[in-house]
Amino acid sequence: MTELNSNSVDVLVIGGGNAALCAALVAREAGASVLLLEAAPREWRGGNSAHTRNLRCMHDAPQDVLTGAYPEQEFWEDLLKVTGGITDEKLARLAIRESSRCRDWMRKHGVNFQPSLSGTLHLSRTNAFFMGGGKALVNAYYRSAEALGVQVRYNAPVERLELENGEFRAAWVGTERIAARACVMAAGGFESNREWLREAWGQNADGEWPADNFAIRGTRFNRGVLLKFMIDAGADSIGDPSQSHCVAIDARAPQYDGGICTRIDCVSLGIVVNRNAERFYDEGEDFWPKRYAIWGRLVAQQPGQIGFSVIDAKANGRFMPPVFPGETANTLEELARKLGLDEATFVRTVREYNAACRIGRFDHTVLDDCHTEGLAPAKTHWALPIDKPPFRGYALRPGITFTYLGLKVNEAAAVHFSGVPSANLFVAGEMMAGNVLGKGYTAGVGMTIGTAFGRIAGAHAAAAALKKGVEHAAA
Ligand SMILES: Cc1cc2nc3c(=O)[nH]c(=O)nc-3n(C[C@H](O)[C@H](O)[C@H](O)COP(=O)(O)OP(=O)(O)OC[C@H]3O[C@@H](n4cnc5c(N)ncnc54)[C@H](O)[C@@H]3O)c2cc1C
């Protein structure tokens, strides 16, 4: 057995994505010595955070790359709406307020911002985009952390912790024991643990295991090892294991790390049918950023866990085109054949939809008045007939972004055991996002939660290790 710097590390950070890096940087700034353990090799470092593009930010007036205002109350109401009330208001508001004051700190550590590009995501007011995406963000944070003296170790998956009366003593990587005075866990969700996903989603009435057909949009290293260990060790958990951010993505996506380029963003501009060539949900329910995260689950509930997004030539130029071209055809019959759908049923579905369209003033930037009448399910906005060739279709599969099951925290990001907060064990990011996001999603809030609670956890871990007050503004 080897022991690394026994009792010389103040703060141990487990994980290597945004939440872990924010915690490590803040703990180091507070004067603590910090060691960060990343399960992935260096070239795959950064977890799901490396795939991100933006951060949802509260602001009361236009700010550099953000237009208009996005006040606390509106952010909170958006969160309330998407979670259906399954959120902790105190923690949610804490994250929201933090989002209004973290960007100067982010800039200080090398993160640059750019305005959103036009497309279907309508995010220029609410979300600040990272120049170079999440990969540039994590690279900047690693550079800054190393410059400040944070020790970083790759290929270091933590398997278990040593706990004593709810306090952290050491972490184990294989046979190596690593002690520290305080610890921040930021090791992501369990989305890359196929067996756990299978268990959470179960078997459907047709005998299928839906999780077998899921692609994982991000890192293969978020296997939930630490989450499972902590739950088994008696830490209070929060959230439903079957809840996850699950998007409909290109069915040709790789099993891991497909990232954002596998997303299909034309759902609200056309119709979506299942393997039986039948529609199953209102494609025009709300703006795409507020709805894209429900489509993975909707597709997961269809036979064979597959759907087909169908548009016509009128949709061209109105959405961010996917990287890989879809199937294209000059007739509906030909498109059905190319997508492997029953021709007669598909043509009937499209014709019934076309006949039900009540065309008003099409405007994809507002909830317009183009809708269907007498059709079930209805399409409530942006309903234009699919009648202008060439027609295009994309096969869709559920793509899991991250899971919501996590550990319960308080405003100090402390892990709880039977309602009692730990004095030196903290958690941030996906591992506790379920406190704020019980279900649903609104674009950019994953990084808001990770940045806010990463910084809070880092500040409290440093204070616990150095036995002094908390320096972080929000803490
Ligand atoms: C394709 C994609 C696009 C996204 N786009 C956005 C976006 O634009 N805006 C947004 O807000 N959110 C977005 N998200 C969600 C966002 O990625 C997460 O909410 C956020 O990155 C979570 O940060 P984290 O640090 O908790 O987890 P991660 O960034 O996933 O980091 C977890 C880290 O823990 C490490 N790890 C796992 N297990 C262990 C272990 N046992 N020991 C040591 N290390 C371990 C992993 O290797 C990884 O480095 C996106 C996600 C994906 C997949």
The ligand as a Gaussian input file, in Angstrom:
#p B3LYP/6-31G(d) Opt

LIG

0 1
 C      -23.073000      16.573000     -25.354000
 C      -23.343000      17.380000     -24.128000
 C      -23.583000      18.744000     -24.239000
 C      -23.877000      19.500000     -23.111000
 N      -24.059000      20.841000     -23.267000
 C      -24.270000      21.601000     -22.173000
 C      -24.308000      23.020000     -22.274000
 O      -24.084000      23.612000     -23.340000
 N      -24.579000      23.721000     -21.140000
 C      -24.778000      23.106000     -19.927000
 O      -25.029000      23.792000     -18.943000
 N      -24.685000      21.773000     -19.802000
 C      -24.435000      21.002000     -20.888000
 N      -24.293000      19.652000     -20.731000
 C      -24.388000      19.094000     -19.380000
 C      -23.072000      19.332000     -18.666000
 O      -22.065000      18.645000     -19.358000
 C      -23.091000      18.866000     -17.229000
 O      -24.173000      19.379000     -16.527000
 C      -21.812000      19.335000     -16.532000
 O      -20.710000      19.185000     -17.374000
 C      -21.577000      18.556000     -15.275000
 O      -20.300000      18.835000     -14.787000
 P      -19.617000      17.841000     -13.782000
 O      -18.298000      18.426000     -13.489000
 O      -20.532000      17.522000     -12.674000
 O      -19.460000      16.452000     -14.600000
 P      -18.437000      16.036000     -15.743000
 O      -18.007000      17.194000     -16.546000
 O      -19.056000      14.896000     -16.478000
 O      -17.174000      15.537000     -14.943000
 C      -17.171000      14.334000     -14.211000
 C      -15.723000      13.941000     -14.065000
 O      -15.588000      12.914000     -13.094000
 C      -14.661000      11.954000     -13.564000
 N      -14.948000      10.726000     -12.833000
 C      -16.027000       9.922000     -12.919000
 N      -15.932000       8.922000     -12.024000
 C      -14.773000       9.113000     -11.345000
 C      -14.125000       8.422000     -10.284000
 N      -14.659000       7.335000      -9.735000
 N      -12.917000       8.890000      -9.844000
 C      -12.348000      10.002000     -10.393000
 N      -12.941000      10.699000     -11.388000
 C      -14.144000      10.262000     -11.851000
 C      -14.899000      11.911000     -15.047000
 O      -13.813000      11.366000     -15.746000
 C      -15.099000      13.396000     -15.339000
 O      -13.878000      14.052000     -15.520000
 C      -23.942000      18.879000     -21.837000
 C      -23.663000      17.529000     -21.709000
 C      -23.340000      16.774000     -22.845000
 C      -23.030000      15.304000     -22.692000

